Amino acid sequence: MTDTVTRQFVTQFDSSLRLLAQQKDSRLRATVFDRGTIEGASFTINNLGAVEMDENVTRHGDTIWSDIDHTARTVPMRDFFKALPLDKADIPKMKVNPVTGGQYMQQLVAARNRKIDDIIFAAALGTINSVDGTTGPYTLPAGQIIAAGGTGLTKAKIIQARAIFRANETDDEELFFLWDSLAMTQILSDTTLTSADFMAGKMIQEGNIANKWLGFTWIPYERTTVAGAVHTTAAYAKSAIHFGMGFEEGSVDKRPDKKNSLQVSMAGSYGAGRQDEKKVVQVSFQ
């Protein structure tokens, strides 16, 4: 006798859409100086150099003026756009509508947040030009760079980064250190750490960024630069990077030119630039 009942077994289709693992929130936007809404194709960062006092050795002498260095950097705004379509004829064939359910927009917002972080991270370590083109371009000098040197992210490198900020007199504001999964593994595996260091590393691992360690607030960030086995990250002061936003819009529209298909889109214009090289330290490890 042939068992045919299995032919009528049914499949329970999922009635929800679940987002795959990804970074959803911006990790870096709150760590930089927000210039707010930008009107224009770019914005500038104006800097004023330091001066030293001269000893006055002549009574009733003439006033001697000194020049002070004024410089300006330019940050171009970059435009971004992403759209996800859904044919209206497909909707009755689905158990879940990702447009009305909000899943398409959630994905676009997450993509927007990651793009903002990419722009900020690139600004921390990249090149920035002057407004007039006669000075710069400005890049991180060798004194602000800690090479991999065949070692991981050791306590010695973190202390070296902290010392650079102190030597530059740039540690009078909150300092941030970006770490990825490799950095976390190396920190927690470092046998030179004291018990207090290890507990601080555990708090970082658990995502409690309110706790500081070695003078830094630690921010988890997996989109660091990777070249072969070498990972490169950044430590910086809050005022080191300026971020600006121009146009931004998320929308759900019906497209008459596409047979009334639904379109969920996100558009935005963003820019970020480094204000001062002495407020950023590049750290590599492997």
C-alpha positions, 0 to 999 in steps of 0.5 A: 500500500502506497502512503500518499498522505505526505503529498498533502503536507503543507508548509507554514510560510513566515509572516514576518521579515527579519533583518540580517545581522548588520550595524543599524545605528550610527556609532560615530556621529555623536563622537564628532563636532556637528556643524548642523545643516549645510547650505552649499556644495561645501563648508569650511573649517577655519583655524587660528594659529597659536602665538607666544608672548614677547618680553617687553624690554623697552619702556614707552617703545613702539608697538610691534605687531605680530602676524597670526596664522589664519587657515581655512580647510574645505569639506565637499558635500557628497550626495547619496541615494538608494531606492527599493521598489515593490511591484503592486501586483506582488503585494497580494502574493506575499504574506508580509508587505515590507513597505507598509511594514517598514522593513524597507525603510529600516534597511535604508536608515541603517544604510544611511547611518553606516554611510555617515560613519564611513564618511566620518572615519575617512575624514579622521585618517584621510586628506583634507584640502585648504580653501585657497589651495596654496597650503596643504593638502593636510595629512596626518604626520608621522608623529600622529601615526602608530604603526602595526610593527608586527604586533596587535593592539597592545596596552603599550600602543594605547598608552602611546596614543594617550601620550601623543594627545597629552604632548599636543595639549589636546586631551582637554576634551573627550577622547574616543578610540574605535575598536573592532573585533580583532582589537577586542580579542587582542586586548582581552588576550594581553597577558600584560594587563592588570586585573583592573585593565582586564575588567575595563576590557570586559566592560568594553566587550559588553558594550558599556561605553560609558566606562572609560579606559586609559583616558578614552571612551571606547566605540565599537566599529567594525568598518576599520581599514583592513589591508591584508592582516593589518587593521587601522583604526583611529583615536580622536578628540570630539572637535577633531572632525566636523560633520555637516548634513545638507539635504536628507529625505526618506520617502514612500512614493507611488511611481506612475512611470513604473506601473504604479509600483511602490518605491521606498527611498532615502537620499542625503547629502553629507560631508566631514573633514578633519579640523586639526591633525594633532587631535587624531592618532592613527593606530595600526595592529595585526 
